[in-house]
Amino acid sequence: MNLLMIKLCFFLVLISNGYSTKLDSYPPTCQRIECPNYDVIESGKDYEIRRYNSPMWMSTEPIDDISFVSATRTGFLRLFDYIQGKNNYHETVKMTAPVIIQVKPSDGPFCASSFVVSFYVPKKNQPNPPPAEGLHLQKWGKTYVAVRQFSGFIADDDLPREAAALSASIAGTKWAAAIDKSHAADNTTLYTVAGYNSPFEFKNRVNEIWFTFDLDKALAI
């Protein structure tokens, strides 16, 4: 299998026609490859509140595009090159999950949105992650995340629907208020998309919509 085909196969992990599902378990992929650690704070109907414990991500610069699928392909292929050794240390890096895409939607249907595609840095590499041109590190502190899971291959039209469904699921809860307060004064990402599966897995796929927030900041407002 040539390198381009491998890249395209890996990209399939992130695109599908999704259907919603209740969060029933830790993403199965994380039983096989490394994922960031988190604690489940609350499990509700069709949502979960997690606390991530200072994960580190290698991220693209913002990609302006009218299509999530197109922007994700661009960013993911760059990150695939990175883990294959196209970095300043010429080191290969083990694949992890999830790949996340931070989304700042545009103001109109024909305007470009902004997408940042990120790879979770394995713990082995976190003390000295290989740098690379066009990529930068994101070091999260303690971060809370409201999560909704869905399955299949993500299409552009799925994302607003899934984000709206997550918003509806947490409406009226203390978490919705904390998210609003946390983001009130910032030009922050509206939502994040996380993809977990191998490109060769066509059943029982897990994708997630995330709303990230700083609970301590929200309580201080």
N, C-alpha and C positions, 0 to 999 in steps of 0.2 A: 504494500500500500504506500503510495507516494506521500510526501509531506503535506501537500495541499489537501489531499483526501483526508489525512489524519486531522488536519485543522478543521475541515468542514464537518467531520464526524463529531469532534469535540464541541463545535458550535451548536449542534443539534440539541445539546443539553438544555439550551435556553429558549427554544422556540416551539410553541404548540398551541392547539385549541384547547384551553383549559376548562375544567369544571371544578366547582368549589367542593371542599371536603372539610369535615371537622378535624381538628388537630387531635390525633389519637396517640402519637408517640414521637419520640426523638426521630428525626429524619433518618431512615434506614441507611442511607449512604454513609452517615457518620459512624456507623459500626464498622466500616471498611477502610475509610480514609480519614485523615485528620480534619476536624472542624473546630471552630472556636468554642470554648467552654461558655455555658450559660446556666443560669438558675431559672426555673419556672416560678414566677411570683403568683400568677393566677391563671386558671384555665376557665374560660367562659364558653358560651355558645358561639362556635365558629371563630373564636379568637383565643390568643394566648398572650400573656404579658411575660416577657423574659428580661433578665438582667445579664448583659454580657460583661465579662470581666476583662476589660482592657485588651481587646483584640488588635492586631496590627494587619494592615492591608497594603498591598502594592497596587497603585491606582494610576490610571491614565489621566491625562489632562482632560478637561471638559470637551466633549465631542458634540458639536451642534449639528442636529439632523432633524428632519421631520418624522423620521421613522425609528422607533425603538429597535426593531429588528436589524436595520442597517447599522445603526450606531453601535449596537452590541456586537455585531460581527466585526466591525472595525476594531473595537477595543479588545475583544476576546482574542483575536488573532495576534494582536500586539503582545498580550499577556502570555499567550501560548509560546511565542518566540522567546519571551523572557524565561519561562521555566525550562525551555529546551537549551538554555545556555547563552542566549543573546543578551548578555548583561556584562557589566564591567569586570566581573570576576570570572566570566566564562564558566559559571557553575550551573549544573542542572538542579532544579528544585522540584521536589515531589508535588504532585497534584493534590490539592485540598478541595474542600467544599465549605460553604457555597461560593460561587462566583456571584458578586452583587453588582447591581447597576443602580446608582443613585440618580434620581430623575427630578429635574426641574422643568415642569411642563411649560410650553409656550402660552402666550396670551390669546392665540387664535389658531384655527385649524390648519392654516397654510404657513405658519411661522415655525422656525426651528426650535425644538426643545434642547435642553442641555443634559448630557448623559456622562456620568463618570463610571467606568467599569473597573472593578477591583477583584484581586485575587488574595485570599487569606494566606498570610505568610506563616509557614510551619514554625512551630516553636523552636526547632533546631536552628532555623535561620534568623530568628528574631534578634539575637544579640548583635548580628552584623549582616543585615539583609543586603544581597547584592544590589548596588544601584544600577540604573540603566537610563539612558537618554530618553526623554519623553515620558518617564514614569516618576511617581513620587510616593513617599510613604504617608499613610494615614495611621496615626496612633490614637485609637479611641481610649478615652478614660472609661470609667464605669458608665455604661449606657443602657438605658431601658428601651425596650422595643415592643410595640404592639404588633402581633403577627396574625396573618390569615393565610392558610394554605390552599393551594389549588393545584390541579394536575394537568398533564398534557403539554403540548407545544405552544408557546405563547405567541399570540398575534398582537399587533399594535392596538386593536380595538379592545382587547381583554383588559388592559391595564387600568383605564379609568373605571371600568365596571368593578374590577376586583378591589381597587382602592376605595370606591364608594361603598362597597359591601362591608369592608373592614370598618370604615367610618360609621356606618349604620349599626354594626355589631357592638361598638363601644360607646355609642351615643348615650349620653346621660350618666355615664360612669365617671369616677374620679380620674380615670386614665385619659378620657377625652379632654377633660379640663386641663390636665397636666400637659398634654401634647399642645393644646392651644396656647397655654401660658409659656411653655418652653420655646415655642417658635415665634412668639408675638413680635419681638423686636429684631428678628434676624431674617436675612435673606437665605434661608436654609432649604435643603432638599425637601420637596413635598412628600415623596415616598421613595422607598428602595425596593427593588425586585431581587430576590435571591433564588438561584437555581442550583440543584444538588446532584442530579443524576448523571451517570455515565451516558454517553451518546448512544450506546447500544441497548439501553433500557427503554422499552417502549410501553411497559406496563408499570403501574404503581409509581408513577413519577411524582416528585414533590417539588413544587415551586412555592414561593412565599412573597406576599406583600408585607413590607415593614413600614411602620411609622416609628422613627427613632425619637427619643426625647430624653431630656435631662431632668430627672425627678427632683433632685435637690434644687436645681435652678427654678423649677416651676413652683416649688413650695416656698421659695424665698421671695417670690413676686407678690 
